Protein backbone atom coordinates (compact mmCIF):
# COMPACT_ATOMS: atom_id res chain seq x y z
CA UNK A 1 0.00 0.00 0.00
CA UNK A 2 1.31 3.46 -0.92
CA UNK A 3 -0.07 6.88 -0.18
CA UNK A 4 0.41 10.49 -1.20
CA UNK A 5 0.71 12.77 1.82
CA UNK A 6 1.15 16.52 2.19
CA UNK A 7 3.75 17.81 4.66
CA UNK A 8 4.84 21.42 4.78
CA UNK A 9 3.15 22.37 1.52
CA UNK A 10 4.85 19.59 -0.48
CA UNK A 11 3.45 16.21 -1.55
CA UNK A 12 5.33 12.91 -1.14
CA UNK A 13 4.64 9.33 -2.27
CA UNK A 14 5.31 7.10 0.75
CA UNK A 15 5.17 3.44 1.74
CA UNK A 16 5.35 1.75 5.15
CA UNK A 17 8.74 1.53 6.91
CA UNK A 18 10.14 4.26 4.65
CA UNK A 19 12.17 7.28 5.82
CA UNK A 20 12.35 10.63 4.11
CA UNK A 21 13.52 14.20 4.62
CA UNK A 22 10.91 16.96 4.82
CA UNK A 23 11.10 20.64 5.71
CA UNK A 24 11.59 21.32 9.41
CA UNK A 25 8.64 20.46 11.65
CA UNK A 26 8.01 21.70 15.20
CA UNK A 27 10.49 20.35 17.73
CA UNK A 28 7.89 19.14 20.25
CA UNK A 29 6.14 16.80 17.79
CA UNK A 30 7.21 13.15 18.09
CA UNK A 31 4.40 11.45 16.16
CA UNK A 32 1.97 12.74 13.56
CA UNK A 33 -1.26 11.44 12.08
CA UNK A 34 -1.72 12.65 8.52
CA UNK A 35 -4.66 12.20 6.16
CA UNK A 36 -3.59 10.92 2.72
CA UNK A 37 -4.60 12.70 -0.47
CA UNK A 38 -4.46 9.46 -2.49
CA UNK A 39 -4.14 5.72 -1.73
CA UNK A 40 -3.09 2.96 -4.12
CA UNK A 41 -1.98 -0.66 -3.78
CA UNK A 42 -0.16 -3.31 -5.84
CA UNK A 43 -3.39 -4.61 -7.38
CA UNK A 44 -3.95 -1.25 -9.09
CA UNK A 45 -6.84 -0.10 -6.90
CA UNK A 46 -6.80 3.67 -6.38
CA UNK A 47 -8.74 5.79 -3.88
CA UNK A 48 -8.74 9.50 -4.60
CA UNK A 49 -9.58 11.96 -1.84
CA UNK A 50 -11.69 15.08 -2.16
CA UNK A 51 -9.40 16.65 -0.75
CA UNK A 52 -8.40 13.72 1.55
CA UNK A 53 -9.40 10.06 1.69
CA UNK A 54 -12.11 9.60 4.33
CA UNK A 55 -11.35 7.06 7.07
CA UNK A 56 -7.68 6.64 6.09
CA UNK A 57 -4.66 7.80 8.04
CA UNK A 58 -0.87 7.67 7.88
CA UNK A 59 1.09 7.34 11.14
CA UNK A 60 4.43 9.19 11.08
CA UNK A 61 7.26 9.14 13.64
CA UNK A 62 9.77 12.03 13.83
CA UNK A 63 13.32 10.66 14.04
CA UNK A 64 15.63 13.70 14.08
CA UNK A 65 16.12 17.30 13.05
CA UNK A 66 19.21 18.08 11.00
CA UNK A 67 20.76 20.63 8.65
CA UNK A 68 21.56 20.24 4.96
CA UNK A 69 24.93 20.97 3.33
CA UNK A 70 25.97 24.60 3.14
CA UNK A 71 25.32 26.37 -0.13
CA UNK A 72 27.02 29.64 -1.04
CA UNK A 73 24.85 32.51 -2.22
CA UNK A 74 26.75 35.35 -3.86
CA UNK A 75 26.17 38.74 -5.41
CA UNK A 76 28.64 40.37 -7.74
CA UNK A 77 28.48 43.71 -9.52
CA UNK A 78 30.89 44.05 -12.40
CA UNK A 79 33.12 47.14 -12.58
CA UNK A 80 32.00 48.27 -9.10
CA UNK A 81 34.28 46.01 -7.02
CA UNK A 82 31.28 44.84 -5.02
CA UNK A 83 31.16 41.20 -3.98
CA UNK A 84 28.93 39.80 -1.26
CA UNK A 85 28.98 36.11 -0.25
CA UNK A 86 26.64 34.41 2.20
CA UNK A 87 26.13 30.81 3.29
CA UNK A 88 22.82 29.03 3.94
CA UNK A 89 21.98 25.68 5.58
CA UNK A 90 18.38 24.49 5.27
CA UNK A 91 16.77 22.80 8.28
CA UNK A 92 15.20 19.38 7.66
CA UNK A 93 13.36 16.75 9.69
CA UNK A 94 13.81 13.02 9.05
CA UNK A 95 10.53 11.10 9.43
CA UNK A 96 9.60 7.43 9.27
CA UNK A 97 6.26 6.12 8.00
CA UNK A 98 4.99 3.68 10.63
CA UNK A 99 1.71 2.54 9.09
CA UNK A 100 -0.89 3.32 6.45
CA UNK A 101 -4.44 2.50 7.57
Secondary structure as GFF3:
##gff-version 3
##sequence-region A 1 101
A	DSSP	beta_strand	2	7	.	.	.	ID=ss1
A	DSSP	beta_strand	10	15	.	.	.	ID=ss2
A	DSSP	beta_strand	19	23	.	.	.	ID=ss3
A	DSSP	beta_strand	31	34	.	.	.	ID=ss4
A	DSSP	beta_strand	38	40	.	.	.	ID=ss5
A	DSSP	beta_strand	46	48	.	.	.	ID=ss6
A	DSSP	beta_strand	58	67	.	.	.	ID=ss7
A	DSSP	beta_strand	71	77	.	.	.	ID=ss8
A	DSSP	beta_strand	82	88	.	.	.	ID=ss9
A	DSSP	beta_strand	91	100	.	.	.	ID=ss10
###
